[in-house]
Amino acid sequence: MKPSRKDPMIASAIDRNAFNAFGRTRTASINNDICVMCGKAVGQFRDNLSLKEYTISGMCQVCQDGFFGE
């Protein structure tokens, strides 16, 4: 998959914060189909909105559910 487009400075800040928090960047995680939070393969998404969220945040369905309280 490909990460959603962001201003380069914003993308850099997000990647820096993700690396500090999880040991991996959002961009690399999405490019490699892994979750930025848990580091596991992303697997399936419940719907297109969850898939779109993955391209924005890099979170798999399980981590999205935990983060957003689903």
C-alpha positions as CSV (number, residue, x, y, z in Angstrom):
1,M,0.0,0.0,0.0
2,K,1.0,3.6,-0.2
3,P,0.8,6.2,2.5
4,S,-1.7,9.1,2.1
5,R,-0.1,12.2,0.8
6,K,1.0,14.8,3.4
7,D,3.2,17.9,3.3
8,P,6.8,16.6,3.5
9,M,7.4,18.5,6.8
10,I,4.3,16.9,8.3
11,A,5.2,13.5,7.1
12,S,8.7,13.8,8.5
13,A,7.3,14.9,11.9
14,I,4.9,12.0,12.0
15,D,7.6,9.5,11.0
16,R,9.9,10.9,13.7
17,N,7.2,10.6,16.4
18,A,6.2,7.1,15.2
19,F,9.8,6.0,15.3
20,N,10.3,7.4,18.8
21,A,7.1,5.7,20.0
22,F,7.1,2.4,18.2
23,G,10.6,1.9,16.7
24,R,9.4,2.2,13.1
25,T,8.1,5.0,10.8
26,R,4.6,5.3,9.5
27,T,5.8,5.6,6.0
28,A,8.0,2.5,6.0
29,S,5.2,0.5,7.9
30,I,2.6,1.3,5.3
31,N,5.0,0.7,2.4
32,N,5.7,-2.8,3.9
33,D,2.1,-3.6,4.9
34,I,2.8,-3.8,8.6
35,C,1.2,-1.9,11.5
36,V,3.2,1.0,12.9
37,M,2.0,0.3,16.4
38,C,2.2,-3.5,16.8
39,G,4.6,-4.4,14.0
40,K,2.4,-7.2,12.7
41,A,1.2,-7.8,9.1
42,V,-1.9,-5.7,8.5
43,G,-4.2,-8.4,7.3
44,Q,-7.8,-7.6,6.4
45,F,-9.7,-4.4,7.2
46,R,-13.4,-4.3,8.2
47,D,-14.3,-1.7,5.5
48,N,-13.0,0.9,3.1
49,L,-13.0,3.5,5.9
50,S,-10.6,1.4,8.0
51,L,-8.4,0.8,5.0
52,K,-8.3,4.5,4.4
53,E,-7.4,5.1,8.0
54,Y,-4.5,2.6,7.6
55,T,-3.1,4.8,4.8
56,I,-3.3,7.8,7.1
57,S,-2.1,6.4,10.4
58,G,-0.5,3.1,9.7
59,M,-2.6,1.2,12.2
60,C,-3.9,-2.3,11.5
61,Q,-7.6,-3.1,12.2
62,V,-6.9,-4.5,15.7
63,C,-4.9,-1.4,16.7
64,Q,-7.5,0.9,15.2
65,D,-10.2,-0.9,17.2
66,G,-8.2,-0.5,20.4
67,F,-7.2,3.1,19.7
68,F,-10.7,4.3,18.6
69,G,-12.6,2.1,21.1
70,E,-14.4,-0.1,18.7
